[in-house]
Structures are given as C-alpha cells and as structure tokens.
Amino acid sequence: MATPDKVAAVKEMADLFRTSSAVIVTEYRGLTVPQLAELRRSLRGVATFSVAKNTLITLAAKEAGVEGIDALFSGPTAIAFVTGDPVAAAKGLKTFGDINPALVIKGGVFEGKSLTSSDVAFLASLESREVLLAKAAGAFKASLFGAAYMFKAPLSDAARTVDALRQKQETAA
C-alpha cells in the first residue's frame, strides 16, 4: 500500500524528471554524508542531486514518460536532475568522481535519449556553453573583418593606382 509520503516523493521526482534538461544516474555506495553534502554544494545552481529508493525512482520515471534507464536503478542510486548546463553538471560529477572513486556514473538521459556512462564522460569532456559561444562569436567576428577587408581592398588598390598615375605624370612633366 502506498503511503502519502511515498506518493508525494514520486510526484516530486516525476516533476523533476519533466523539468530537467538532463538526468544523470549515479551509484554512491561508500560515500559519506559529508562527501554527499560537498557534491550537492558543487552542483548547486546546475543540478539537484537526490538520493531515493529504486522503486520510487522507477515509478517517477515511468510517470514522467522517461524510458530506457530502468536498468540503471540498481544498488544505492542517486540522481542529478540537471536544470542548468548539462555539460557543467557532467563535469562536476566527473570531477567529483575522479577525486572520490566511490561515486560511479551509470548513465542518464539527455534530450530524451538514453546515455551510457561513456556518453556522460564525453559530455563532461565538452567545453562549456559559454566557451563555445565565445568561440562562435570570435569566428563570426573574424569572418566579418575578412569581409570588411575584401570590400576595402579594391578601394585602396584604386587609390594607389591613381596616386601612381599622378606621380608618373608629375615626373614626366
């Protein structure tokens, strides 16, 4: 029989599944409470890190329409519900996992597609959104400067040609 607390927990997690841009599933076996608190602090603003029972997580994922990750819900499971930049969240989890090997990234969901642990590692290797936007802006700026130079070049060539003809006439006279 479902208790009101469990029903509320499933509803809350289902809402998190729906509103998250990505979900990363981890196993936290062997981590202490202070380590989990440190991980939550490092993910603040980017993701919500929740520990829950596998049956409740499975029900919440099913209620939210998230498919393909039920196999990840075994052992002590914690989920990062990403509300900010998915790359930043993946980097934060990977960095914490490198320092604390007890945190194991199992996989997740990004834009409706299932991710393996290697997919999450690849996501963590990408540059942040801000860096990619800065690089794109730099590329656009460089192409605009190139176009401006191309438009300016014929005018300066014409001015040099006219000046050379003027000098030639002056020396001939």
C-alpha positions as CSV (number, residue, x, y, z in Angstrom):
1,M,0.0,0.0,0.0
2,A,1.3,3.4,-1.0
3,T,1.8,5.9,1.8
4,P,1.1,9.6,1.3
5,D,4.8,10.3,1.8
6,K,5.8,7.9,-1.0
7,V,3.1,9.2,-3.3
8,A,4.4,12.8,-2.7
9,A,8.0,11.7,-3.3
10,V,7.1,10.0,-6.6
11,K,5.2,13.1,-7.7
12,E,8.0,15.4,-6.8
13,M,10.6,13.2,-8.6
14,A,8.3,12.9,-11.7
15,D,8.1,16.7,-11.8
16,L,12.0,16.9,-11.6
17,F,12.2,14.4,-14.4
18,R,9.9,16.5,-16.6
19,T,11.6,19.8,-15.9
20,S,15.2,18.7,-16.1
21,S,17.2,19.2,-19.3
22,A,19.2,16.1,-18.5
23,V,19.3,13.4,-15.8
24,I,22.5,11.6,-14.7
25,V,22.2,8.4,-12.7
26,T,25.0,7.6,-10.2
27,E,25.8,5.0,-7.6
28,Y,27.0,6.5,-4.3
29,R,28.0,3.3,-2.4
30,G,30.8,4.1,0.0
31,L,30.4,7.9,0.1
32,T,29.9,9.6,3.5
33,V,27.2,12.1,4.3
34,P,29.8,15.0,4.3
35,Q,31.0,13.9,0.8
36,L,27.4,13.8,-0.5
37,A,26.9,17.3,1.0
38,E,30.0,18.5,-0.7
39,L,28.8,17.1,-4.0
40,R,25.4,18.8,-3.6
41,R,27.2,22.1,-2.9
42,S,29.4,21.7,-6.0
43,L,26.3,21.0,-8.2
44,R,24.2,23.9,-6.7
45,G,22.7,26.1,-9.4
46,V,23.3,23.5,-12.1
47,A,21.6,20.3,-10.8
48,T,19.7,18.9,-7.9
49,F,21.3,15.7,-6.5
50,S,18.8,13.4,-4.9
51,V,19.0,10.0,-3.2
52,A,15.9,7.8,-3.4
53,K,14.7,4.3,-3.4
54,N,15.0,2.5,-6.7
55,T,11.3,1.5,-6.8
56,L,10.2,5.1,-6.2
57,I,12.7,6.4,-8.9
58,T,11.3,3.8,-11.3
59,L,7.7,4.8,-10.7
60,A,8.6,8.5,-11.1
61,A,10.5,7.9,-14.3
62,K,7.5,5.9,-15.7
63,E,5.1,8.6,-14.6
64,A,7.2,11.3,-16.3
65,G,7.4,9.2,-19.5
66,V,11.2,8.7,-19.3
67,E,12.2,5.4,-20.8
68,G,15.4,3.5,-21.3
69,I,17.0,4.0,-17.9
70,D,15.2,1.5,-15.7
71,A,18.2,-0.9,-15.8
72,L,20.3,1.8,-14.1
73,F,18.3,1.7,-11.0
74,S,20.1,-1.0,-9.0
75,G,22.2,-0.6,-5.9
76,P,22.3,2.6,-4.0
77,T,21.1,5.1,-6.6
78,A,21.4,8.9,-6.6
79,I,20.2,11.1,-9.5
80,A,21.4,14.5,-10.6
81,F,18.4,16.3,-12.1
82,V,20.1,18.9,-14.3
83,T,18.3,22.3,-14.6
84,G,21.3,24.3,-15.8
85,D,24.1,23.5,-18.3
86,P,24.3,19.7,-18.8
87,V,28.0,19.9,-19.6
88,A,28.7,21.7,-16.4
89,A,26.8,19.1,-14.4
90,A,28.5,16.2,-16.1
91,K,31.9,17.9,-15.5
92,G,31.1,18.4,-11.8
93,L,30.1,14.8,-11.4
94,K,33.1,13.5,-13.3
95,T,35.5,15.8,-11.3
96,F,34.0,14.7,-8.0
97,G,34.1,11.0,-9.2
98,D,37.8,11.4,-10.0
99,I,38.5,12.6,-6.5
100,N,36.1,10.2,-4.9
101,P,36.1,6.9,-6.8
102,A,33.1,5.6,-4.8
103,L,30.9,7.8,-7.0
104,V,30.1,5.8,-10.1
105,I,28.3,7.4,-13.0
106,K,26.0,4.8,-14.5
107,G,24.3,6.8,-17.3
108,G,21.4,9.0,-17.8
109,V,19.0,10.8,-20.2
110,F,19.7,13.9,-22.3
111,E,17.1,15.4,-24.6
112,G,15.0,12.2,-24.4
113,K,17.9,9.9,-25.4
114,S,19.5,7.3,-23.1
115,L,23.1,7.9,-22.2
116,T,25.7,5.3,-21.1
117,S,28.5,6.2,-18.6
118,S,30.9,6.8,-21.5
119,D,28.3,9.2,-23.1
120,V,28.3,11.1,-19.9
121,A,32.1,11.2,-19.8
122,F,32.1,12.5,-23.4
123,L,29.6,15.2,-22.4
124,A,31.9,16.1,-19.5
125,S,34.8,16.5,-21.9
126,L,33.0,19.1,-24.0
127,E,33.7,22.8,-23.4
128,S,31.1,24.8,-21.5
129,R,28.3,26.6,-23.3
130,E,29.9,30.0,-22.6
131,V,33.2,28.9,-24.1
132,L,31.6,27.5,-27.2
133,L,29.5,30.7,-27.6
134,A,32.7,32.8,-27.3
135,K,34.5,30.7,-29.9
136,A,31.5,31.1,-32.3
137,A,31.4,34.8,-31.7
138,G,35.2,35.0,-32.4
139,A,34.7,33.1,-35.6
140,F,31.9,35.4,-36.8
141,K,33.9,38.4,-35.9
142,A,36.9,37.1,-37.9
143,S,34.8,36.5,-40.9
144,L,33.2,39.9,-40.7
145,F,36.7,41.5,-40.5
146,G,37.7,39.4,-43.6
147,A,34.7,40.6,-45.5
148,A,35.3,44.2,-44.5
149,Y,38.9,43.9,-45.7
150,M,37.7,42.4,-49.0
151,F,35.4,45.3,-49.6
152,K,38.0,47.9,-48.6
153,A,40.8,46.3,-50.7
154,P,39.6,47.4,-54.2
155,L,39.2,51.0,-53.0
156,S,42.7,51.1,-51.6
157,D,44.1,49.5,-54.7
158,A,42.3,52.1,-56.9
159,A,43.6,54.9,-54.7
160,R,47.2,53.5,-55.0
161,T,46.8,53.2,-58.8
162,V,45.5,56.8,-59.1
163,D,48.4,58.0,-56.9
164,A,50.9,56.1,-59.0
165,L,49.5,57.6,-62.2
166,R,49.6,61.1,-60.6
167,Q,53.2,60.6,-59.7
168,K,54.1,59.3,-63.1
169,Q,52.5,62.4,-64.7
170,E,54.4,64.7,-62.3
171,T,57.7,63.1,-63.2
172,A,57.0,63.1,-66.9
173,A,56.1,66.8,-66.8
